[in-house]
Amino acid sequence: PYIRERNHALSGMVNNTMARYASSLLSPLGPEATAKGLHAAEKAMDIFFDRELDMSPVNNARHFAVRGIVVVILEEGPMSLSRNYFKKYALRLWGLIKTNEKMCPSPGSPADQQLQMMEVECAWALLKVMFQRLDKEFISEELKIKHKEVCRAAFSHARLKGASIKMEAPKETKRAAYEFCNAAYGCLASAVCLTQKAMKFYFMLLFREDRLKGESLWHSIIDTANPIRLTIETNFEEVSKEIVALRSTTSHSHPRNIVSPANKIKGSAVASQYLADSSLVADLVSIADFRIEEDSNDRIKSSGKEEKSGEDERRKDDVGGDRNEEHMEMDPMNKNHSMVTVLAIIDHMQQVLPGGAHGASGEVPKWMITLINLLVDSTTHINVQWFVVKLVLNRFKVFEPFAERWFPPIVGFLTNSLNVRGSS
């Protein structure tokens, strides 16, 4: 079915069925898979662009057509499928986002506001796949999409919820805004990982939160509507979570599922326990004049031409992002959509930036200082503070060299009796 509730009781069965359907479309590899997958994606996009199907934000055919069908097909399909798809739809999707660039919530009913955010959320989800799968020369030259403009719009939209959604807004509207902001942040992360090799851009675009300017990144991409409730005995389900690289760092001649031992994520699930408050000011930088660097000559340039042989198609096209499975416990922090995205950003910085995620200076990087500030600031929502602590636990080896700086705020959070009572 194309129409289903987001949290329907049978959603697992529906998703598994759609996954098998997508796999059947994309096997065997080669021109046949491209044609079949593109045809299915086009049918789903016809549904997405038909606003008459917007009967409800709960039973929404358009959302499911994109999230449940098109995104799956593009992520799993050959590269030629992504090239052909975005040649047809990239400008139209970008136009939809630009039409809603200011993204003032609709003056209509809460349902109208939710539908508006859901539509743009779908466009961001598709552009995220574009930046994951295609190289920047193809995007700028063939698709005529400017990275700088996309980054600016995604930067703004990722901060929408904390800045524009009122506290008294219905829970459903807050949830739609949370999904919307995460989709924009995911696209921004993929675009930055594709186009940037300087630490300052990762900090300014993906971590910085300027409270003095009304920015509210972390309160937008982290669920603050639902209180976190933990017990002393943690019995959260542990699942094998797939961390999809925001940008592949392997050669395009490598099979998609092969990840070198050096790049393989070594996951470690640390049980959630209790960990809150003070005040510090971050060293904030203006985004006003950031520019997109054009220095990634090591990327293989995409071609619009189809490969001539099936073997070449198999070698060159069957590559998406590196996919590393990590054992994670599904506690309330790890269930945040942004957790997997931020983990992928840290992994990417660790692999491709000079000095890794720590930078070349040897000092605590600014992106870590931003997280420390969130942890010790008394105005930070407790859910955001829990998220920061869990992030440290999920990538403890990255944070370990600066343990002396992290120890006081984490201990302060652990020993704050008010926060312990409020989240137990």
Stockholm file with secondary structure:
# STOCKHOLM 1.0

chainA/1-424         PYIRERNHALSGMVNNTMARYASSLLSPLGPEATAKGLHAAEKAMDIFFDRELDMSPVNNARHFAVRGIVVVILEEGPMSLSRNYFKKYALRLWGLIKTNEKMCPSPGSPADQQLQMMEVECAWALLKVMFQRLDKEFISEELKIKHKEVCRAAFSHARLKGASIKMEAPKETKRAAYEFCNAAYGCLASAVCLTQKAMKFYFMLLFREDRLKGESLWHSIIDTANPIRLTIETNFEEVSKEIVALRSTTSHSHPRNIVSPANKIKGSAVASQYLADSSLVADLVSIADFRIEEDSNDRIKSSGKEEKSGEDERRKDDVGGDRNEEHMEMDPMNKNHSMVTVLAIIDHMQQVLPGGAHGASGEVPKWMITLINLLVDSTTHINVQWFVVKLVLNRFKVFEPFAERWFPPIVGFLTNSLNVRGSS
#=GR chainA/1-424 SS CCCCBTTCTTHHHHHHHHHHHHHHHTCSCSHHHHHHHHHHHHHHHHHHTCGGGCSCSSBCHHHHIIIIIIHHHHHHSCHHHHHHHHHHHHHHHHHHHHHTSSCCCCSSCHHHHHHHHHHHHHHHHHHHHHHHHSCHHIIIIISCCCHHHHHHHHHHHTTHHHHHSCTTSCHHHHHHHHHHHHHHHHHHHHHHHHHCCCHHHHIIIIICCCGGGTCCHHHHHSCCSSCCCCCSSCCCCEEEEEEECSSCCSCTTSCTTCCCTTTCCCCCCCCCCCCCCBCCCCCCCCCTTCCCCCCCTTSCCCCSSCCSSHHHHHHHHSCCSCEEEEEEECCTTTTSHHHHHHHHHHHHHHHHSTTGGGCSSSSCCHHHHHHHHHHHBTTSCHHHHHHHHHHHHHTHHHHGGGHHHHHHHHHHHHHCHHHHHHTC
#=GC SS_cons         CCCCBTTCTTHHHHHHHHHHHHHHHTCSCSHHHHHHHHHHHHHHHHHHTCGGGCSCSSBCHHHHIIIIIIHHHHHHSCHHHHHHHHHHHHHHHHHHHHHTSSCCCCSSCHHHHHHHHHHHHHHHHHHHHHHHHSCHHIIIIISCCCHHHHHHHHHHHTTHHHHHSCTTSCHHHHHHHHHHHHHHHHHHHHHHHHHCCCHHHHIIIIICCCGGGTCCHHHHHSCCSSCCCCCSSCCCCEEEEEEECSSCCSCTTSCTTCCCTTTCCCCCCCCCCCCCCBCCCCCCCCCTTCCCCCCCTTSCCCCSSCCSSHHHHHHHHSCCSCEEEEEEECCTTTTSHHHHHHHHHHHHHHHHSTTGGGCSSSSCCHHHHHHHHHHHBTTSCHHHHHHHHHHHHHTHHHHGGGHHHHHHHHHHHHHCHHHHHHTC
//
